[in-house]
Amino acid sequence: MPASSPSLEASLAVLYRLGQTILDADDEKEILELVAQAPVQVLDADRVCVITFTPDGEVDQFVHTGPGSSFVHHVTRAELDAGLTGWVLREGQVAVSPAGQDDPRESAEIQRVRRETQCGHIVVLPLAHKERMLGTLTVVTGEHGVPFTPEELEWFGALANLAALTLQQRRLYRQLAHLAQFDALTNLPNRSLFEDRLNQALARTIRSRTLCAVLYLDLDGFKDVNDQWGHDVGDQVLCEVAVRLQGTMRATDTVARMGGDEFVVILGDLRSIQDAVLVAEKLRAALCQPIRVPNMDVTLSASIGVSVALTHAQTPEALCRLADQAMYQAKRHGKNLVWLAQMEGLVPNNRRAQLEQDLLGALTRGEFSLHYQEQFGAQGERTGFEALTRWTSPQWGEVSPAEFIPISEESGAIVHLGAWVLTQATTQLAKWHAEGLTDAMMAVNVSPVQFLRPDFEDSVIAALQRAQLPPHALELKLTENFVASHLTIVAPRLKALRSMGVRIALDDFGAGASVLSQLLDLPLDTLKIDRSFLRQSGVPKAHRVMGAITAFARALNLEVVLEGVETPEHLVLAHKLGCDRTQGYLQGRPAPPEVIERRFSSSSQSG
């Protein structure tokens, strides 16, 4: 320090200007840098260090300045506790330590470092606000500096108070800003922040022509939790729900709490409506798992409504309204469901929308039936069947599966339809087993929406037990694209089904985007070569790809099925490739059970 310091008036004027400058600082670090520079500029201190701490006491910000500051490094809390800083934090008082003397408030190691670095006089001041310790301000003189005067110590105290007050105000502002945008209980975005992010997501969707979706989610039975166990348990449940929702989402998606037990999700960059439905099913499945709270498990479910931008509505308000309405539809139809919104401005001649409405009651009205297509072995023997769903509508006539299956997946109707198909197909196979086809299998297509439901395995077990069929008589078909894109969720469930004895087939293989290494550990029995290769059967490259698929299957000890066999040339190719089973119009068109049974009789008589 110099022999003569600036006058008190001049020093206070500097503090006043510093206070004005700090108000314009952009962030906390800039405030600390301004505070650290002041003793060097005003009182010619050798070095200055300002440290702030997190609420749990760890070092947060660390700023140092002055011509002698190069010795300072970013210390840990343990190192600080061993010196004067630790004493100040514990006692909440100013510490002044003269040059050239060991200070008993410091550890022996700190005393040694001070001697080696030839520190001058030191003063450490607390940065505190209403007994809350925010940090410390340390000022050090050069080796030959004079002791601090009472006026200088008073000025340092004023500087520390200014710094503490400014830090507390900034932190309070940040806290208020956070509370204005985040839910106090779950720390999820609240309605205000959700609306801002939805506007941004919708703008990106319009700009990029991708899809974004809004999911409204309401917990089924949450009121009973509050009524039976109290609001403390209810709050714990809501916090765990928030954790599970965030753990299921991508980092770029938003999950917000709208109040009570209602949550809302924004999904961006979607490729299709089905992507939104699949994510909704993942969320619903995650929330069906028991929630552990002290001394008990709480089991809930969730009803979820889905609306998709540009498909169902164009504005944030309409998207939210439609998703909310869809959520109430899910509750009305039994809860624990995912329900897709109706398109806004629906007109009577909108075929797709009317089909969706008709689908809701078609199963109850008996409009669905199953046709069966036979599968044959390499020697022409009948090895099994594939169950194929048909819809005959009084209004629309025969509706193609390519049309009604996607609609039923997006609306959620596929859940009940899929369960019905599984029951009907296994019952029919049991009848044919009793009539002598004891080795025949039944292949059943499984929708991704149906497969992701937590009760899917139970529904498979129930269907097999009801029909008194051995598990290996049932083959479940899943598309390669679905399995590859949901591997972490799908693999454990496939292993569980396989451990029961149920056969697993990967459908449309070769048309998806899976990496072969992804399939090595999957519990598969069958690969079904995508029929698109047969449409290019005159192209040598297509032959080579089918040969490679067959070789890959052989290496994994899997059966190979070639679908779409429509000509004698296709059948010859299947035999040349070594396919285990074939299926197609050449050998038998899909037909009702009675027609299939007549074929049995015909082949038996001709035999």
NUVOKOL-919523 format. One record per residue (C-alpha): x, y, z. Coordinates in steps of 0.02 Angstrom, whole numbers, plus 50000, padded with zeros to 5 digits. Layout:
<recs>
XYZ;...
</recs>
This chain:
<recs>
500005000050000;500655017749970;501215028750113;499745040350086;498045033950030;496685043749939;495535054250047;493985046150120;492885057050009;493815051449853;493715033149906;491845034349940;491605042749771;492455027749692;491255016249785;489765026249722;490355025349541;490735006849564;488955004049626;488275012449470;489405002149357;488944985849444;487104988849407;487504987749220;488564971849237;487944957349131;488304943049249;488984938549420;490764935749362;490854953249290;490264960049459;491634950549549;492954956749427;492434974849457;492504972049646;494224963949634;494944978149529;494374992049648;495664989449789;497064988249661;496545004349573;496075014649727;497255008749863;498625000649758;498384983449836;499584970149775;498284956849743;496434954149774;495394938349774;493494936949775;492674919949802;490834915349804;490044899149860;488574888449809;487124885749931;487924869149985;489584877850024;490654873049875;491714885649778;490674893749642;491574908849567;493424912849593;494114929649532;495834937049570;496784952249507;498274963449540;500104963249490;500504949549613;499014938349581;499904925249477;500244914749631;498384911849655;497614895849590;495844889449595;495804881749767;494614869049839;493464871849988;494584860750094;496104871650055;495134887350097;494534880050262;496354877950315;496734896650300;496034913450350;494584911550228;493974896250322;494054905650487;493064920250416;491744908450346;491574899750514;491594915250624;490774927850507;492044941050557;493424951050472;495174943550487;496714954850481;498404946050477;500064955850489;501534952550374;503004942150434;502054932850571;501294915550581;499424916550608;498714903050724;497074903650627;497984895650480;498644877950460;500504874750465;500504871550279;499664888150242;500904896950356;502344889050260;501634894650093;501434912450158;503244912950213;503854906050046;502804918249943;503304932650057;501514938950077;501244955950152;499774960850260;498134951650228;496334956050263;494904943850229;493124950450238;491494940750232;490254944150092;488684941350192;486864946450183;485764944150337;486914930850409;486944921450244;488754918850188;488924922250003;490824922949988;492414931850042;493484946749987;495364945150016;496594959849998;498494957250008;499874970350014;501594968249940;503034961450044;503524978850105;501784986150116;501234995750269;499844989350384;498054993450340;497375009450417;495685009850503;495025020550359;495605007650233;494814993450330;493205003550337;493285006150149;493574987250121;492054983950232;490994995750129;491604987249969;491194970150040;489444975950090;489154983249916;489714966949836;488634956249952;487094967049924;487314966649735;487594947749733;486064944849840;484994955849729;485594946849572;485274929849650;483574935149711;483164941349535;483734924749461;482694915349590;481154925749550;481444923449363;481574904649391;479994904149496;479094913849359;479504900249232;479684884049331;478524874049443;479044875849626;478694857549669;479394847749521;480564860949446;479784857449277;479364871849159;477694879649207;476284885449094;477154901849050;478774893748992;477804879748907;476844892248801;478444900948750;479264884448700;477724878648606;477744894648503;479564891348461;479234873048417;477784877648305;478844890748216;480194877548183;478884865548120;478184878047996;479934882847941;480644865047923;479024855947877;479374842748009;478044838248138;477864843148319;476594836448442;475774841248605;475394827748733;474184831448875;474394819149018;473294816949171;473624804449310;472214791849337;471734789949521;472894803249590;471504810949695;471384794549791;473244795849833;472984812849912;471404807350001;472134791150072;473924795950113;473954814850117;474704828650012;476494825250067;476424808149985;475514815649836;476914828349814;478224814549818;477254805149685;477154820649574;479034823349590;479374805249540;478184806949393;479174822249336;480804812449349;480104797949247;479394809149113;481054818349094;481994801849092;480934795648947;481074811448842;482454817848729;483434832748794;482684843448655;480884839748708;479924849048843;478904841848985;477964854549091;476774853949238;475154863349210;474554861549390;473834847749497;474164830749419;474154837249240;475734837449135;476034842448955;477404837648832;478084845648673;478884833848548;479844841248402;480654835048242;479454820348219;479374810548057;477584804548075;476034804848185;476454787248239;478094793448314;477084804548431;475924790248477;477404778748513;478204791648628;476544793748717;476454774948742;478224775048815;477694788548938;476114779148984;477094763049010;478394771949118;477044778749232;476214761849255;477704755549355;477484756749546;478124772849625;479084770049786;478724782149927;479194779250110;478454762650171;477354759650020;477194757749832;475954768549739;475284762049573;474494774249451;474134775449266;473994789849145;472774795349011;473634804448869;472934815048729;473974818548573;473824832548445;475024835448301;475424852248225;474904855448045;473904839148047;472634842948183;472834861648207;473894876548157;473974886948317;474674883748492;472974886848570;472094874348457;473454861148480;473274862248669;471384862148663;471314846848551;472614837348653;471634841248811;470024835148730;470884819248671;471514816148848;469734816848913;469214804748776;470564792748840;469814794149015;468054791748949;468554775748858;469274767349011;470844777249062;472654771649046;472544775048859;473344785748725;472064795048619;472384804748459;471484821348433;470184824348300;470644836048160;470044853748184;468714859648061;468164841948019;467044841147866;465774827347827;466664821047671;468314818447760;468484799647734;469944797247852;469124806147996;467494796547972;468444780047964;469244784448129;467534787548206;466824771348133;468314761348198;467854765348378;466304754348373;466744742348232;467414728748347;465864729048457;464744728548303;465634713048239;466304721148081;468044713448097;468534695948046;470124686048021;470734678247861;472184666147861;473594663647737;474494647047737;476374644947751;477284630347673;478924621447703;480284617347577;479414600847532;477734609047506;477034603747674;475854615547767;476824622547918;475684636047983;474644651547953;474704670247966;473184679148038;472644694247936;471324706647995;469874711547882;468614725547907;466944725247818;466054741747853;464194744047816;464604761447750;466304758947667;466284740647618;467964731647623;469234743647699;471044739747660;472174735547809;473424747847735;472114761147771;471314756047936;472844749148029;473784765948033;472184774848085;471864762448224;473664764248285;473554783148289;471854783248376;472284769848503;470934757848438;472324745648392;472484740548576;470774732248585;470854726448405;472554718448430;471974709348587;470454702848492;471544696648348;472694687448468;471234678748552;470364674048389;471954667748304;472494656648449;470734649748469;470664645448283;472364637048287;471844626548437;470344620448336;471474615648191;472674606948308;471214596648371;470794592248190;472514585048157;473664599648110;474634597448273;476274604948210;475544620648132;476034637848198;475064654148197;475944670448152;475134686248221;475654704048176;475924715048328;475724733948320;477094744348404;475744753148505;475064736448565;476794729248601;477314744048710;475844742148829;476384735448998;475024722048996;475534714848827;476444699548897;474944695749009;473774696748859;474864684148764;474884672148912;473004673848934;472674670248749;473774654548751;473004648148912;471234651348851;471584641748691;472634628548782;474024630748655;475884627648685;476844644148676;477944638348531;476384637148422;476254656148422;477414667348320;477344686148351;477874697248205;478704714148233;479394725148096;481264727748081;481064746748084;480124746548249;481324734548335;482884743848276;482254761048326;481634755548499;482954742548539;483234746848723;481364745248760;480984730748645;482434718948686;481964715048868;480154711548822;480674700248678;481784690548796;480344688548918;479184682248781;480514670548713;480834663548887;478984658748890;479254648948729;478384660948610;479214662548441;479794679648378;479884684648194;480714700248123;479584705947982;480024715747823;481874712047851;483014721147732;481874736147710;482304744347876;483774753947942;484434741948074;486274738748098;486594720048091;487594720448251;486024726648340;485164710248301;486504698548367;485854698048545;483994698648505;483014682848547;482354679648371;481734663848286;481304669848112;481784682747981;480464687047851;481264694147695;480414709947637;479324706547485;480024721747394;481524711047345;480384698947252;479674713347151;481454715947088;481774697347063;482434700746889;483824711646960;485404701847003;485804713847145;484144709447230;484604690947219;486264694347302;485454704147443;484204690147476;485644677647475;486584688347601;485054689347714;484834670547707;486674667847750;486534680147894;485014670847960;485904654147946;487384660948044;486174665648185;485224649048172;483634657948118;482264651848002;481964661847842;480234665347772;479974672647598;478324681947582;477484687647422;477764671647322;476624674347174;477434665247027;478284648446999;479914658046974;479744665547148;479544648147222;481074641647129;482064656447194;481494652747371;482094634847358;483734640447282;484014652547426;483624638747551;482114647447630;481274637047765;479524643447732;478604652247592;476974661747585;476024670047443;474614670047319;475414656047218;475144643847361;473564651047435;472674667547451;472104673547623;470394666347660;469124663947801;469314648447911;467974638447820;468864640747653;470534635547730;469694619947800;469024615347628;470814616447566;471304604147703;469994592047643;470474594347461;472324591447492;471944576247601;470844568447466;472114571847330;473454564347442;
</recs>
